[in-house]
């Protein structure tokens, strides 16, 4: 890593000439009465090639100038890149659909591209211009540059992580970091809407995008047509609680993955019970990190009972299940004492397991790596170093989370944070505790109060879709957002994060119906198809 150029050299801050022009007109005795003037006709944006990350051949891109600080509209500005996939059937075009990939920090220029995870309904491609507005702070939208932090400084991590990050961004980008908020990104959408000459926009927001879309709809209800909220984020959890609320659901989702791998033992040969798969997985984590994981193992089953225990099979099952969580904690500590420097967080398999668990379509990646011994993550020679765009996205996300954090820290969680961060290295608990304890934003007090999202007179009730076991946006949190926005709720079986464009025809058809008509009678859908084992 290296110190990046100042943001003024990277994002092309500009000060418009509008103020000077107004002063000249006033000096000449001319008065512009905007209240009675005819509506301003916006010139069609100059569309051209997109960044190479956008893969749909028909995509075109442009940029829209927006204020850095909306309280100073005549101040510095940045260029926000906008992608468009034009409706394939112009005669059937129904409008524009803005999409956001979530995060915060998800790349929205590529959101409507088809890939290994998403295949968008054909009707969306035919009947809407699909618009991706790159969130401010990311590559192609005023990227937030920050000097590198010393990740090996335990005092900084324990007491001033948020403050140190802000200082690193201040060093490279000045005070730009304080303008990275959900509200400002929503206002950027409004600037883009006006530049496109659209009276109203429809919205599809995924995960954090549900909060961004709701913020836009709250600020600009008169310009909001339909609002699809896919995997809803609870506004009251932003941000110290949102990662904590994910901790237990993530653990359960990993156990569901082990169950699926066990059910496909004929393909993977990793064991015919979740506990056997867990044990193979634990061995891999041990080989990579020098210690075993402290994630509690799944409950034992009949297939886990050794022959010599068959007469007392149920007692064996109960005993193994009851003692499992404590046993792995003790075993992990013993291994760390035996192998100085060993920490489970260094295992690429552990990180990949947590990262891929929310998407069942990615479960074969874990199973095949365990079966074949192939590397994952940084050990994979086919995987390059993280691109600069990923570093920028991480900096942007950290800035947004602390800038608008509305949840007070829980001091009683601080010992747990220290224990998981500096002793066990258990990422399943450490991530949530780092935020709930207040450590993540220590030294970085919020700089804004987020918009209180609500249904501010929307002409059409929003549609919220959420799986019942989603670990990233737990269902009970999504319901809270639905209540705020007066949304129709469509629940989905299973635990995948993100429902639209995932091969679930019931969900996709309901979304198309809603975007066409403003309503759908569908309230429940099956889980998306499980991946094929191979």
C-alpha positions, 0 to 999 in steps of 0.5 A, spaced: 500 500 500 502 507 498 499 514 500 495 516 495 494 523 491 490 528 495 483 527 493 483 534 489 487 531 484 483 525 484 476 527 483 476 533 480 473 538 485 470 544 481 467 550 483 462 552 478 461 559 475 454 560 476 455 564 482 459 569 478 454 569 473 449 571 478 453 577 481 454 579 474 447 579 472 445 583 478 450 588 477 447 590 470 440 590 474 438 584 471 433 580 475 432 572 474 425 570 477 425 563 477 419 562 480 415 564 474 420 561 469 419 556 464 421 549 466 429 548 464 430 543 459 435 538 460 440 536 455 440 529 454 447 526 457 452 525 453 453 517 453 459 513 451 463 507 453 463 505 461 469 502 465 471 496 463 468 492 469 461 493 466 460 487 462 453 488 458 455 490 451 449 495 450 451 499 456 453 506 456 455 511 461 455 518 462 457 523 468 453 527 472 456 533 476 453 534 483 455 538 489 460 535 494 456 539 500 449 540 499 448 545 504 453 549 499 450 548 492 455 553 489 461 549 492 466 544 490 463 538 485 464 531 483 463 527 477 458 521 479 458 516 473 452 513 471 451 507 467 445 505 463 442 499 459 437 501 455 430 498 454 431 492 449 424 494 446 423 501 446 416 500 444 414 497 450 418 502 455 415 503 461 420 508 465 427 508 468 429 503 474 435 505 478 439 500 482 443 500 488 448 494 489 448 495 497 454 495 502 455 501 503 460 500 498 457 496 492 459 497 485 452 500 482 455 501 475 455 493 474 449 492 478 444 490 472 450 486 469 448 478 468 453 474 472 454 467 476 450 470 481 444 474 478 440 473 471 435 479 471 428 477 468 428 479 461 422 483 462 426 488 466 431 488 460 425 489 455 421 494 458 426 499 463 432 503 462 436 500 467 440 505 471 446 504 476 448 511 479 455 510 482 455 511 490 459 517 492 466 515 495 467 509 490 471 509 484 468 513 478 464 517 483 469 521 487 473 516 490 475 516 497 483 516 498 486 514 505 493 513 507 494 506 509 493 504 517 498 500 521 494 494 522 499 491 527 497 497 532 493 493 537 492 500 541 490 503 535 485 498 534 482 497 541 481 504 542 481 509 536 480 505 530 475 510 527 479 516 529 485 513 526 481 511 519 478 518 519 485 521 520 488 517 514 482 520 510 484 527 512 491 526 510 489 524 503 483 527 502 482 533 506 475 533 509 471 530 503 470 524 508 464 527 512 460 528 506 459 521 505 452 519 507 446 515 505 442 522 504 447 525 500 448 519 495 440 519 495 441 527 493 445 525 488 440 520 485 435 526 485 441 530 481 441 524 476 434 524 475 433 531 473 439 530 468 435 524 465 429 529 464 425 523 468 419 526 472 419 519 476 424 513 477 423 506 480 428 503 484 431 496 486 435 496 492 439 490 495 440 490 502 443 497 504 440 499 497 433 498 501 435 504 506 438 508 500 432 507 496 427 508 502 431 515 503 430 517 496 423 516 497 422 519 503 426 525 501 423 525 494 416 522 494 413 526 488 419 523 484 418 516 486 414 511 482 415 504 484 420 501 490 422 494 490 426 493 497 430 486 496 433 484 503 431 490 507 435 493 512 433 495 519 434 503 520 434 502 527 440 498 527 445 503 523 450 501 524 453 499 531 447 493 531 447 491 524 453 487 524 451 484 531 445 482 529 448 478 523 452 474 528 448 468 530 444 468 523 451 467 520 453 461 524 446 458 523 447 459 515 454 456 515 451 450 519 446 449 513 451 449 508 455 443 512 448 440 512 447 441 504 454 438 503 453 432 508 447 431 503 451 431 497 456 426 500 456 421 494 459 427 490 464 430 495 466 425 500 466 429 506 462 426 511 454 424 511 453 428 517 454 436 518 458 434 524 463 430 520 463 435 515 465 440 520 470 436 523 473 436 516 473 443 515 476 444 522 482 440 520 483 445 514 482 451 518 487 448 523 492 446 517 492 453 514 492 457 521 495 453 526 489 452 530 482 450 530 476 454 529 471 456 535 465 456 531 460 451 535 459 445 531 453 442 529 448 437 533 450 430 533 446 425 529 445 418 529 451 417 524 456 420 528 455 415 534 461 410 534 460 403 534 462 402 541 456 407 543 451 404 539 447 401 546 447 408 548 446 412 542 442 418 544 446 419 550 452 420 546 448 424 541 446 429 547 453 429 550 457 431 544 451 436 542 451 439 549 459 439 550 461 441 543 461 449 544 465 449 550 470 443 547 472 447 541 473 453 545 478 449 550 481 446 544 482 452 540 486 455 546 490 449 547 492 449 540 494 457 540 498 455 547 502 450 543 503 454 537 505 461 538 502 466 533 497 461 531 490 465 530 484 462 526 482 468 523 489 467 518 485 461 515 483 463 508 478 457 509 475 460 515 474 467 511 471 464 505 466 460 509 463 466 512 463 470 506 460 465 502 455 462 506 449 467 505 449 465 497 447 457 497 450 458 489 457 459 492 456 453 497 460 448 492 466 453 492 467 451 499 465 443 498 470 443 492 476 446 496 475 441 502 474 435 497 480 437 493 485 441 497 485 447 492 486 454 495 482 459 497 482 467 497 489 470 497 493 463 497 489 462 490 494 463 485 489 465 480 486 470 485 490 477 484 491 482 489 485 486 491 484 492 486 485 499 488 477 499 487 476 494 493 481 498 497 477 505 496 470 501 497 472 499 504 474 506 506 468 509 503 464 504 507 468 505 514 466 512 513 459 512 512 458 507 517 461 512 522 459 518 519 451 516 520 452 511 526 446 512 530 446 506 535 450 508 542 456 503 544 455 497 549 461 498 554 459 491 556 461 488 549 468 491 550 471 485 553 468 480 548 471 484 543 478 484 546 477 477 547 475 475 540 479 480 536 486 479 540 485 472 543 481 467 539 480 470 532 473 468 532 471 472 526 464 470 527 463 474 533 469 479 532 466 483 527 459 484 530 462 485 537 467 490 534 461 495 532 457 493 538 462 495 543 463 501 540 471 500 538 469 500 530 468 507 530 472 509 537 474 516 536 469 518 530 463 521 532 457 521 527 457 527 523 450 527 521 443 524 523 440 519 518 433 521 515 428 518 518 425 513 513 417 513 512 412 513 507 411 520 505 405 520 501 408 515 496 403 514 490 404 506 490 406 502 496 413 499 496 414 492 495 419 488 500 422 481 499 426 477 504 428 470 506 426 468 512 433 466 514 437 471 511 443 472 515 445 479 512 439 482 513 435 478 518 427 478 517 425 481 523 429 487 521 426 487 514 419 487 517 421 493 521 423 497 515 417 494 511 412 497 517 416 504 516 415 504 509 408 501 509 410 496 504 407 489 501 411 484 504 413 477 500 417 472 504 421 467 501 423 460 504 431 459 505 436 463 507 439 466 501 441 474 501 438 477 495 432 474 492 431 478 485 435 475 479 437 469 483 433 464 478 426 464 483 421 465 478 415 466 483 419 472 486 422 475 479 414 474 476 412 478 482 417 483 481 415 484 474 408 484 476 409 490 481 413 494 477 408 494 471 402 495 475 404 497 482 401 491 486 402 483 486 398 478 490 404 474 492 406 474 499 410 467 499 415 464 495 419 457 495 427 458 496 431 459 490 433 452 487 439 449 490 446 449 487 447 442 483 453 439 487 459 437 482 
